[in-house]
């Protein structure tokens, strides 16, 4: 599935991933391949994901990486997932 992370400043990431973990308003949740369509608000917390291929866009200095998992702290945002494409609009 494809993940795109967009902030007001730039597109921070676009690439294929196997799993995404997001800080939802009622706790963190994961999106895996073929997840049901969803639109959700995000709260302050950490977004994390595992790549399945090299990304087409990645602003490396914004992400921490440990054991193959990338993390990004966010203040708030919105996520939409449909047809294995995840778009995160984040602050």
Residue frames as qw, qx, qy, qz and C-alpha x, y, z in Angstrom:
[[0.000, 0.890, 0.456, 0.000, 0.00, 0.00, 0.00],
 [0.402, 0.472, -0.008, 0.784, 1.10, 3.58, -0.57],
 [0.378, -0.732, -0.383, 0.418, 1.61, 6.11, 2.24],
 [0.307, 0.576, 0.080, 0.753, 1.82, 9.85, 1.67],
 [0.414, -0.642, -0.408, 0.500, 2.58, 12.20, 4.58],
 [0.248, 0.624, 0.218, 0.709, 1.90, 15.87, 3.87],
 [0.316, -0.575, -0.389, 0.647, 2.49, 18.91, 6.10],
 [0.214, 0.934, 0.197, -0.210, 1.82, 22.59, 5.33],
 [0.178, -0.770, 0.452, 0.414, 5.53, 22.92, 4.46],
 [0.270, 0.478, -0.754, -0.362, 6.11, 19.90, 2.22],
 [0.948, -0.003, -0.231, -0.217, 5.44, 16.30, 1.29],
 [0.374, -0.685, 0.611, -0.133, 7.57, 14.48, 3.87],
 [0.354, -0.196, 0.911, 0.077, 7.12, 10.94, 2.64],
 [0.787, 0.335, -0.058, -0.514, 5.68, 8.99, -0.27],
 [0.192, 0.406, -0.888, -0.100, 6.34, 5.30, -0.64],
 [0.775, -0.152, -0.530, -0.310, 5.13, 1.74, -0.25],
 [0.227, -0.429, 0.678, -0.552, 4.67, 0.49, 3.29],
 [0.411, -0.120, -0.900, -0.085, 3.48, -2.69, 4.97],
 [0.400, -0.641, -0.632, 0.174, 1.95, -1.21, 8.14],
 [0.060, 0.511, -0.089, 0.853, 1.15, 2.26, 9.55],
 [0.401, -0.523, -0.660, 0.359, 0.44, 3.05, 13.21],
 [0.023, 0.550, 0.148, 0.822, -1.37, 6.33, 13.95],
 [0.101, -0.169, -0.645, 0.738, -2.34, 8.27, 17.11],
 [0.202, -0.525, -0.629, -0.536, -6.15, 8.41, 16.86],
 [0.307, -0.514, 0.132, -0.790, -8.51, 10.35, 19.08],
 [0.848, -0.373, 0.086, -0.367, -9.50, 7.14, 20.91],
 [0.730, -0.422, 0.511, 0.164, -6.03, 5.60, 21.01],
 [0.044, 0.529, -0.680, -0.505, -3.51, 4.41, 18.47],
 [0.846, 0.295, 0.381, -0.227, -4.56, 2.18, 15.59],
 [0.347, -0.325, 0.706, 0.525, -2.94, 0.38, 12.68],
 [0.701, 0.554, -0.018, -0.448, -3.71, 0.25, 9.00],
 [0.513, -0.211, 0.777, 0.299, -2.69, -2.85, 7.10],
 [0.117, 0.122, -0.681, -0.712, -3.13, -3.74, 3.44],
 [0.303, -0.344, -0.765, -0.452, -6.77, -4.04, 2.31],
 [0.038, -0.291, -0.614, 0.733, -8.03, -2.14, 5.37],
 [0.132, 0.754, 0.641, 0.053, -11.61, -0.90, 5.13],
 [0.211, 0.611, 0.109, 0.755, -11.88, 2.73, 3.95],
 [0.474, -0.648, -0.437, 0.405, -11.43, 5.16, 6.84],
 [0.162, 0.682, -0.061, 0.711, -11.21, 8.87, 7.59],
 [0.657, -0.586, -0.405, 0.249, -10.04, 9.76, 11.11],
 [0.074, -0.938, 0.195, -0.276, -8.76, 12.68, 13.15],
 [0.775, 0.072, -0.420, 0.467, -5.28, 12.33, 14.63],
 [0.437, -0.899, -0.021, -0.037, -4.05, 13.68, 17.95],
 [0.025, 0.817, -0.561, 0.131, -0.62, 14.57, 19.28],
 [0.883, -0.245, 0.401, -0.019, 1.53, 11.48, 19.25],
 [0.200, -0.505, 0.724, 0.425, 3.80, 9.39, 17.08],
 [0.832, 0.446, -0.054, -0.327, 3.08, 8.11, 13.59],
 [0.357, -0.486, 0.768, 0.216, 5.14, 5.05, 12.64],
 [0.850, 0.428, -0.022, -0.307, 5.45, 2.79, 9.61],
 [0.621, -0.292, 0.653, 0.320, 7.48, 0.01, 8.03],
 [0.381, 0.591, -0.405, -0.584, 8.58, 0.34, 4.41],
 [0.873, 0.138, 0.467, -0.013, 8.05, -2.45, 1.92],
 [0.697, 0.476, 0.201, 0.498, 10.07, -0.69, -0.83],
 [0.380, -0.155, -0.042, 0.911, 12.37, 2.31, -1.15],
 [0.160, 0.771, 0.445, -0.426, 10.32, 5.55, -1.06],
 [0.471, 0.620, 0.316, 0.542, 9.97, 8.01, -3.93],
 [0.020, -0.751, 0.133, -0.647, 10.06, 10.95, -1.46],
 [0.733, -0.511, -0.388, 0.227, 11.52, 10.95, 2.05],
 [0.020, 0.836, -0.254, 0.486, 12.68, 13.94, 4.07],
 [0.743, -0.014, -0.601, 0.294, 15.07, 11.87, 6.20],
 [0.202, 0.238, -0.482, 0.819, 15.87, 14.52, 8.83],
 [0.525, -0.324, 0.036, -0.786, 12.23, 14.60, 10.00],
 [0.914, -0.163, -0.264, -0.261, 12.07, 10.87, 10.81],
 [0.369, -0.557, 0.727, -0.160, 13.68, 8.70, 13.47],
 [0.818, 0.223, -0.465, -0.256, 14.52, 5.16, 12.39],
 [0.326, -0.452, 0.781, -0.282, 14.99, 2.11, 14.56],
 [0.428, 0.001, 0.903, -0.037, 14.91, -1.57, 13.61],
 [0.124, 0.224, 0.780, 0.571, 13.41, -0.85, 10.19],
 [0.055, -0.772, -0.633, 0.012, 10.58, 1.30, 11.58],
 [0.196, 0.340, 0.036, 0.919, 10.31, 5.02, 10.88],
 [0.215, -0.686, -0.617, 0.320, 8.66, 7.34, 13.41],
 [0.135, 0.408, 0.146, 0.891, 7.44, 10.93, 13.15],
 [0.074, -0.442, -0.623, 0.641, 6.01, 13.02, 16.00],
 [0.019, -0.490, -0.487, -0.723, 2.87, 14.93, 15.03],
 [0.125, 0.007, 0.405, -0.906, 0.74, 17.55, 16.79],
 [0.570, 0.389, 0.523, -0.500, -2.55, 16.76, 15.04],
 [0.107, 0.277, -0.684, -0.666, -3.91, 15.80, 11.66],
 [0.798, 0.256, 0.190, -0.512, -6.26, 13.76, 9.52],
 [0.211, -0.253, 0.891, 0.312, -5.81, 10.40, 7.81],
 [0.776, 0.340, 0.040, -0.530, -7.74, 8.96, 4.88],
 [0.261, -0.256, 0.902, 0.229, -7.29, 5.40, 3.62],
 [0.755, 0.435, 0.224, -0.437, -9.01, 4.10, 0.53],
 [0.883, 0.467, -0.056, -0.003, -8.00, 1.40, -1.94],
 [0.866, -0.175, -0.005, 0.469, -4.61, 0.83, -0.25],
 [0.353, 0.512, -0.046, 0.782, -3.63, 4.51, -0.48],
 [0.464, -0.686, -0.426, 0.364, -3.11, 6.30, 2.84],
 [0.246, 0.630, 0.001, 0.737, -2.89, 10.10, 2.95],
 [0.498, -0.593, -0.429, 0.465, -1.89, 11.77, 6.23],
 [0.123, 0.769, 0.036, 0.627, -2.28, 15.54, 6.55],
 [0.696, -0.476, -0.381, 0.379, -0.28, 16.44, 9.64],
 [0.060, -0.954, 0.141, -0.257, 1.02, 19.39, 11.64]]
